[in-house]
Amino acid sequence: MSRIKQITAREILNAKGMPSVETTVLLSDGKIGVASCPSGTSVGNYEASEIKDHNENHFLGQGVLKAISNVTDIIAPNLVGIDAIKQQIIDRIMIDLDGTQNKGRLGANAILSVSMAVAKAAAKSSTLPLFLYLREYVKKEDTPLKIPTPLFNILNGGMHAGGNMDFQEFIITPASSLSYPDALNMSNSIYASLRKVLETNNLSTLTGDEGGFGPKAASNKEALTFIKEAIAAKNLRLGFDVFMGLDVASSNFYRDKKYHIKDKSIAFSSTDLINYYDELSKEFQLIYLEDPMAEDDWGGWTEILHKIGQQTLIVGDDLIATNPYRLQMALDKKAVSGIIIKPNQIGTVIESLAVVEVARSAGLKVIVSHRSGETNDDFIADFAVGVSADFVKFGAPIRGERVAKYNRLLGINSQIKTLSNK
């Protein structure tokens, strides 16, 4: 039995140069777990709340010293002495200490950093890789131990690239039959090919928040065309070797119950936009659409799943926000066929695992995702493998905070091979 001996926290910087909470948990057997929380840029209305200091003289009001004091002064005294493998009890204590629906008192950034650090420390104490330790908390049934198929965001738009385009993420995903190392290699080559296509068109190759290029394309459709050209230039077959997708983040251009994008001079109704997605899906082999409709446009969500859900995965992120109540609403309304899981949207490891279980039992595809304001913490890579996620979404195959996750998957891939050979 390894009990929690000490919990400390400090302020570190995330990939956007803004503060994040990093928590260290020390166990009685000397094992240590360190975890840090990311922050989102495109934040849904139904996410758990981060605590920020709002002191303009300290990191422009984005400091997290209050969240850190919540860890050290409130959370730590209530967790010291508890067996670290009691993750459900530990997370429940923090939820009760907070006492709000959205983690608004202690902060999701405070609570989750502790929750993840406890899991990491307990895994070390159990002498298990983190992905196998987390797997003990889920129903395994017939789910194989495998690396999820990666979704690479190679072209950034929306709030991730200064509003250069309306759609937020332009995604490629290799065929699921490829091994993970081969998928990583293919996507890296397409990313390099896209750079050349953009240079040929005299467009910027500067990158956005998640590592994808952020050119000012004339339209969202033109951006898709650039990726299609980049794929063809590598002699790869769109719709066979590699597929395309979008994280639209449509709430960002939804006003007065209309959708406003540069592709058309007049605003779209929900039906008009769905018909446009249908056109794009056929032309660009889109197998993935995330947040195609605004987070409260329930009629639009039901309509799009009915119209194109057979050939395209319709995924809820802002719509559901890793929230069990929102997930149940989406299931009742038959609004989605896939769900984004972001632990910092709900605030604890156990709650994240529970949402995955409900989604999987309902037949949804599970996509474990990063945030734009990531740290180098690679927890979600282990989490994704542990829960047998269908896909992972960590950004472009560059930048330290993205590569940390992709490299961890390479390590897990080797560990899985070793386990299967035993």
C-alpha positions as CSV (number, residue, x, y, z in Angstrom):
1,M,0.0,0.0,0.0
2,S,1.4,3.3,-1.1
3,R,-0.2,6.3,0.6
4,I,0.0,9.9,-0.5
5,K,2.7,11.6,1.5
6,Q,2.9,15.0,0.0
7,I,1.2,17.2,-2.8
8,T,2.9,20.3,-4.1
9,A,2.1,22.5,-7.1
10,R,3.8,25.3,-9.1
11,E,3.1,27.6,-12.0
12,I,4.6,26.6,-15.3
13,L,4.1,27.9,-18.9
14,N,2.1,26.1,-21.6
15,A,2.8,26.1,-25.3
16,K,1.2,29.5,-25.7
17,G,3.4,31.1,-23.0
18,M,0.5,31.3,-20.5
19,P,0.6,29.8,-17.0
20,S,-0.6,26.3,-16.2
21,V,-0.8,24.3,-13.0
22,E,1.8,21.5,-12.5
23,T,1.3,19.2,-9.5
24,T,3.7,16.7,-7.9
25,V,2.4,13.9,-5.8
26,L,4.9,12.0,-3.6
27,L,3.9,8.6,-2.2
28,S,5.1,6.8,1.0
29,D,7.2,4.4,-1.1
30,G,9.1,7.3,-2.8
31,K,7.3,7.1,-6.1
32,I,6.5,10.4,-7.7
33,G,3.8,11.5,-10.2
34,V,4.0,14.9,-12.0
35,A,1.2,16.2,-14.1
36,S,0.2,19.5,-15.7
37,C,-3.1,20.8,-17.2
38,P,-3.6,22.2,-20.7
39,S,-5.9,25.2,-21.6
40,G,-8.2,25.5,-24.5
41,T,-8.6,28.5,-26.9
42,S,-11.9,27.5,-28.4
43,V,-13.7,26.8,-25.2
44,G,-17.2,25.4,-25.1
45,N,-19.9,26.9,-22.8
46,Y,-20.4,23.5,-21.0
47,E,-16.7,22.9,-20.0
48,A,-15.5,22.7,-16.4
49,S,-14.1,26.0,-15.2
50,E,-10.4,26.9,-14.9
51,I,-9.4,29.2,-12.1
52,K,-7.4,32.2,-13.2
53,D,-6.1,35.1,-11.0
54,H,-7.3,38.0,-13.1
55,N,-4.4,40.1,-11.9
56,E,-3.3,42.1,-15.0
57,N,0.2,42.6,-13.5
58,H,0.8,38.8,-13.5
59,F,0.7,37.2,-16.9
60,L,-2.0,39.5,-18.2
61,G,-4.5,38.2,-15.7
62,Q,-3.9,34.5,-16.8
63,G,-1.9,33.5,-13.7
64,V,-2.9,30.4,-11.8
65,L,-1.6,31.1,-8.3
66,K,-5.1,30.9,-6.8
67,A,-5.5,27.4,-8.3
68,I,-2.1,26.4,-6.9
69,S,-3.1,27.5,-3.4
70,N,-6.3,25.5,-3.8
71,V,-4.1,22.4,-4.4
72,T,-1.7,23.0,-1.5
73,D,-4.1,24.5,1.1
74,I,-7.4,22.8,0.4
75,I,-6.9,19.6,-1.7
76,A,-3.6,18.3,-0.3
77,P,-4.6,18.2,3.5
78,N,-7.7,16.2,2.5
79,L,-5.7,13.6,0.4
80,V,-2.5,13.0,2.4
81,G,-2.6,9.5,3.9
82,I,-5.0,8.0,1.3
83,D,-3.8,4.9,-0.7
84,A,-2.9,6.2,-4.2
85,I,-4.7,3.4,-6.0
86,K,-8.0,4.6,-4.6
87,Q,-8.5,6.9,-7.6
88,Q,-12.3,6.9,-7.4
89,I,-12.2,7.9,-3.7
90,I,-9.5,10.5,-4.3
91,D,-11.4,12.1,-7.2
92,R,-14.7,12.0,-5.3
93,I,-13.1,13.8,-2.4
94,M,-11.9,16.6,-4.7
95,I,-15.4,16.8,-6.4
96,D,-17.0,17.1,-3.0
97,L,-14.5,19.7,-1.8
98,D,-15.3,21.8,-4.8
99,G,-19.1,21.4,-4.5
100,T,-20.0,23.0,-7.8
101,Q,-21.3,21.6,-11.1
102,N,-18.4,23.0,-13.1
103,K,-15.4,22.8,-10.7
104,G,-15.8,26.6,-10.3
105,R,-14.6,26.8,-6.7
106,L,-11.3,24.9,-6.8
107,G,-10.8,24.9,-10.6
108,A,-10.6,22.1,-13.1
109,N,-6.9,23.0,-13.6
110,A,-6.2,22.4,-9.9
111,I,-8.3,19.3,-9.5
112,L,-7.2,17.5,-12.8
113,S,-3.5,18.2,-12.2
114,V,-3.8,16.4,-8.9
115,S,-6.0,13.6,-10.3
116,M,-3.5,12.9,-13.1
117,A,-0.5,13.1,-10.9
118,V,-2.0,10.6,-8.5
119,A,-2.6,8.2,-11.3
120,K,0.9,8.5,-12.6
121,A,2.4,7.9,-9.1
122,A,0.1,5.0,-8.5
123,A,1.1,3.4,-11.8
124,K,4.8,3.7,-10.9
125,S,4.1,2.2,-7.5
126,S,2.2,-0.7,-9.2
127,T,5.2,-1.2,-11.6
128,L,2.8,-0.9,-14.5
129,P,3.0,1.4,-17.6
130,L,0.5,4.1,-17.1
131,F,-1.7,2.9,-20.1
132,L,-2.0,-0.6,-18.5
133,Y,-2.7,0.9,-15.1
134,L,-5.5,3.1,-16.5
135,R,-6.8,0.1,-18.4
136,E,-7.6,-1.6,-15.0
137,Y,-10.4,1.0,-14.6
138,V,-12.3,0.2,-17.8
139,K,-14.3,-2.7,-19.1
140,K,-11.9,-4.5,-21.4
141,E,-14.3,-7.0,-23.0
142,D,-13.1,-7.6,-26.6
143,T,-11.2,-4.2,-27.0
144,P,-7.7,-4.9,-28.1
145,L,-4.6,-3.2,-26.8
146,K,-3.6,-1.0,-29.7
147,I,-2.5,2.5,-30.8
148,P,-5.5,4.6,-31.8
149,T,-5.6,6.0,-35.4
150,P,-4.1,9.5,-35.4
151,L,-5.9,12.6,-36.7
152,F,-3.3,15.1,-37.7
153,N,-4.3,18.8,-37.8
154,I,-2.0,20.0,-40.6
155,L,-3.7,23.3,-41.4
156,N,-5.0,25.6,-38.7
157,G,-7.8,28.1,-39.0
158,G,-10.4,29.9,-36.8
159,M,-9.2,30.9,-33.3
160,H,-6.1,28.7,-33.7
161,A,-4.7,30.9,-36.4
162,G,-5.9,34.5,-36.0
163,G,-9.2,34.0,-37.9
164,N,-7.5,33.4,-41.2
165,M,-10.2,30.9,-42.2
166,D,-13.6,30.0,-40.7
167,F,-13.0,26.3,-40.1
168,Q,-10.6,25.6,-37.2
169,E,-8.8,22.4,-38.1
170,F,-8.1,20.8,-41.5
171,I,-7.2,17.1,-40.7
172,I,-5.7,14.1,-42.4
173,T,-5.9,10.6,-41.1
174,P,-4.0,7.6,-42.5
175,A,-5.8,4.4,-43.2
176,S,-6.4,2.5,-40.0
177,S,-4.7,-0.6,-41.5
178,L,-1.3,1.2,-41.3
179,S,0.9,0.6,-38.3
180,Y,1.4,3.6,-36.1
181,P,5.0,4.3,-37.1
182,D,4.0,4.1,-40.8
183,A,1.0,6.4,-40.2
184,L,3.3,8.9,-38.5
185,N,5.8,8.8,-41.4
186,M,3.0,9.2,-44.0
187,S,1.5,12.2,-42.2
188,N,4.9,13.8,-41.8
189,S,5.5,13.5,-45.5
190,I,2.1,15.0,-46.4
191,Y,2.8,17.9,-44.0
192,A,6.1,18.6,-45.8
193,S,4.3,18.3,-49.1
194,L,1.7,20.8,-48.0
195,R,4.5,23.3,-47.2
196,K,5.6,23.1,-50.8
197,V,2.1,23.6,-52.1
198,L,1.6,26.7,-50.0
199,E,4.9,28.1,-51.0
200,T,4.0,27.5,-54.7
201,N,0.8,29.5,-54.1
202,N,2.8,32.3,-52.4
203,L,1.0,31.7,-49.1
204,S,2.4,31.8,-45.6
205,T,3.9,28.7,-44.0
206,L,3.9,30.2,-40.5
207,T,2.1,27.9,-38.1
208,G,-0.9,28.2,-35.8
209,D,-1.5,27.2,-32.2
210,E,-1.5,23.4,-32.9
211,G,1.4,23.3,-35.4
212,G,-0.6,23.3,-38.6
213,F,0.1,25.9,-41.3
214,G,-2.0,29.0,-41.0
215,P,-2.3,30.6,-44.5
216,K,-5.0,33.1,-45.5
217,A,-6.8,31.0,-48.1
218,A,-9.5,32.6,-50.2
219,S,-12.1,30.1,-48.8
220,N,-12.3,27.0,-46.6
221,K,-12.8,24.9,-49.7
222,E,-9.5,26.3,-51.2
223,A,-7.7,25.2,-48.0
224,L,-9.0,21.6,-48.5
225,T,-7.8,21.8,-52.1
226,F,-4.3,22.6,-51.0
227,I,-4.3,19.5,-48.8
228,K,-5.7,17.4,-51.6
229,E,-2.8,18.6,-53.9
230,A,-0.3,17.8,-51.1
231,I,-1.6,14.2,-50.9
232,A,-1.5,13.7,-54.7
233,A,2.1,15.1,-54.8
234,K,3.2,12.1,-52.6
235,N,1.4,9.6,-54.9
236,L,-1.0,8.7,-52.2
237,R,-4.6,7.9,-52.9
238,L,-7.2,10.1,-51.2
239,G,-10.0,7.9,-49.9
240,F,-7.8,4.8,-49.8
241,D,-4.3,5.5,-48.3
242,V,-5.4,8.6,-46.4
243,F,-8.6,10.5,-45.6
244,M,-9.5,14.1,-44.8
245,G,-11.6,15.6,-42.0
246,L,-12.5,18.9,-40.4
247,D,-12.9,20.3,-36.9
248,V,-15.2,23.1,-37.9
249,A,-15.8,24.7,-34.4
250,S,-18.9,26.2,-36.0
251,S,-20.1,28.0,-32.8
252,N,-17.4,30.6,-33.6
253,F,-19.2,31.7,-36.7
254,Y,-22.8,31.1,-35.6
255,R,-24.8,34.4,-35.1
256,D,-28.5,35.1,-35.1
257,K,-29.2,31.4,-35.9
258,K,-27.2,31.7,-39.1
259,Y,-23.7,30.5,-40.1
260,H,-21.4,33.1,-41.6
261,I,-18.4,31.7,-43.6
262,K,-16.3,33.3,-46.4
263,D,-17.2,30.5,-48.9
264,K,-20.6,32.2,-49.6
265,S,-21.6,35.8,-49.6
266,I,-24.9,35.1,-47.8
267,A,-25.4,33.5,-44.4
268,F,-26.2,29.8,-44.3
269,S,-29.2,28.2,-42.5
270,S,-28.5,24.9,-40.8
271,T,-29.8,23.0,-43.8
272,D,-27.8,25.1,-46.2
273,L,-24.6,24.5,-44.3
274,I,-25.3,20.7,-44.1
275,N,-25.8,20.6,-47.8
276,Y,-22.4,22.4,-48.2
277,Y,-20.8,19.8,-46.0
278,D,-22.3,17.1,-48.1
279,E,-20.7,18.7,-51.2
280,L,-17.3,19.0,-49.5
281,S,-17.6,15.4,-48.2
282,K,-18.1,14.0,-51.6
283,E,-15.3,16.1,-53.2
284,F,-12.7,15.6,-50.5
285,Q,-13.5,12.2,-49.0
286,L,-14.3,13.7,-45.6
287,I,-14.7,10.9,-43.1
288,Y,-14.6,13.1,-40.0
289,L,-16.6,16.2,-39.1
290,E,-16.2,17.7,-35.6
291,D,-18.5,20.3,-34.3
292,P,-20.1,20.9,-37.7
293,M,-23.0,22.7,-36.0
294,A,-23.2,25.2,-33.2
295,E,-23.3,23.7,-29.7
296,D,-27.0,24.6,-29.1
297,D,-28.2,24.0,-32.7
298,W,-29.7,20.6,-31.8
299,G,-32.0,20.5,-34.9
300,G,-28.9,20.9,-37.1
301,W,-27.0,18.1,-35.3
302,T,-29.9,15.7,-35.7
303,E,-30.3,16.7,-39.4
304,I,-26.6,16.3,-40.3
305,L,-26.3,12.9,-38.6
306,H,-29.3,11.7,-40.6
307,K,-28.1,13.2,-43.9
308,I,-24.4,12.3,-44.0
309,G,-23.8,10.2,-40.9
310,Q,-23.5,7.0,-42.9
311,Q,-20.3,8.0,-44.7
312,T,-18.9,10.6,-42.3
313,L,-18.2,10.5,-38.6
314,I,-20.2,13.3,-36.8
315,V,-18.3,14.2,-33.7
316,G,-19.3,16.3,-30.7
317,D,-16.7,18.4,-28.9
318,D,-18.1,21.8,-27.7
319,L,-21.6,20.1,-28.0
320,I,-20.8,17.6,-25.3
321,A,-17.6,19.0,-23.5
322,T,-16.8,15.5,-22.0
323,N,-19.9,16.1,-19.8
324,P,-22.2,13.1,-19.0
325,Y,-25.4,15.2,-19.0
326,R,-24.6,16.7,-22.4
327,L,-23.6,13.3,-23.7
328,Q,-27.0,11.9,-22.7
329,M,-28.8,14.7,-24.4
330,A,-26.8,14.0,-27.6
331,L,-27.6,10.3,-27.4
332,D,-31.3,11.0,-26.8
333,K,-31.5,13.4,-29.8
334,K,-29.4,11.1,-32.0
335,A,-27.0,13.9,-32.7
336,V,-23.6,12.3,-32.9
337,S,-21.7,9.2,-33.9
338,G,-18.4,10.1,-32.2
339,I,-17.3,12.0,-29.1
340,I,-14.2,14.1,-28.2
341,I,-12.7,13.3,-24.8
342,K,-10.7,16.0,-23.1
343,P,-10.1,15.4,-19.4
344,N,-9.8,19.1,-18.6
345,Q,-13.3,19.6,-19.9
346,I,-14.7,17.5,-17.0
347,G,-11.9,17.8,-14.4
348,T,-10.9,14.3,-13.1
349,V,-9.5,11.1,-14.4
350,I,-12.4,9.0,-13.1
351,E,-15.1,11.2,-14.6
352,S,-13.2,11.1,-18.0
353,L,-13.1,7.3,-17.8
354,A,-16.9,7.2,-17.0
355,V,-17.8,9.3,-20.0
356,V,-15.7,7.1,-22.2
357,E,-17.6,4.0,-20.9
358,V,-21.0,5.6,-21.5
359,A,-20.1,6.7,-25.0
360,R,-18.6,3.3,-25.9
361,S,-21.7,1.4,-24.6
362,A,-23.8,3.6,-26.8
363,G,-21.8,2.7,-29.9
364,L,-20.0,6.0,-30.3
365,K,-16.4,6.3,-31.7
366,V,-14.1,7.7,-29.0
367,I,-11.5,10.4,-29.9
368,V,-9.1,11.5,-27.2
369,S,-7.9,15.0,-27.8
370,H,-5.4,17.6,-26.8
371,R,-6.0,21.4,-26.3
372,S,-4.4,24.3,-28.1
373,G,-2.6,25.5,-24.9
374,E,-0.9,22.1,-24.3
375,T,2.1,21.4,-22.0
376,N,4.7,18.6,-22.6
377,D,2.7,16.3,-20.4
378,D,2.0,13.1,-22.3
379,F,-0.7,11.7,-20.0
380,I,-3.4,11.7,-22.7
381,A,-1.4,9.4,-24.9
382,D,-1.5,6.7,-22.2
383,F,-5.1,7.5,-21.4
384,A,-6.1,7.0,-25.1
385,V,-4.4,3.6,-25.3
386,G,-5.7,2.6,-21.9
387,V,-9.4,3.2,-22.8
388,S,-8.9,1.7,-26.4
389,A,-9.8,5.0,-28.1
390,D,-10.6,4.8,-31.8
391,F,-8.7,7.9,-32.6
392,V,-6.3,10.4,-31.1
393,K,-6.0,14.1,-32.0
394,F,-2.8,15.8,-30.8
395,G,-2.2,18.4,-33.5
396,A,0.4,18.6,-36.3
397,P,3.5,16.3,-36.3
398,I,5.7,19.1,-35.1
399,R,6.2,21.3,-31.9
400,G,7.4,19.9,-28.6
401,E,4.0,19.8,-26.9
402,R,2.5,17.8,-29.8
403,V,5.5,15.6,-30.5
404,A,5.7,14.6,-26.8
405,K,2.3,12.8,-27.3
406,Y,3.3,11.2,-30.6
407,N,6.6,10.1,-29.3
408,R,4.9,8.6,-26.2
409,L,2.7,6.6,-28.6
410,L,5.8,5.3,-30.3
411,G,7.1,4.1,-26.9
412,I,3.8,2.5,-26.1
413,N,3.7,0.8,-29.5
414,S,7.0,-0.8,-28.7
415,Q,5.8,-1.9,-25.2
416,I,2.6,-3.4,-26.8
417,K,4.8,-5.4,-29.2
418,T,6.9,-6.7,-26.3
419,L,3.8,-7.7,-24.4
420,S,2.3,-9.5,-27.4
421,N,5.5,-11.5,-27.9
422,K,5.6,-12.8,-24.3
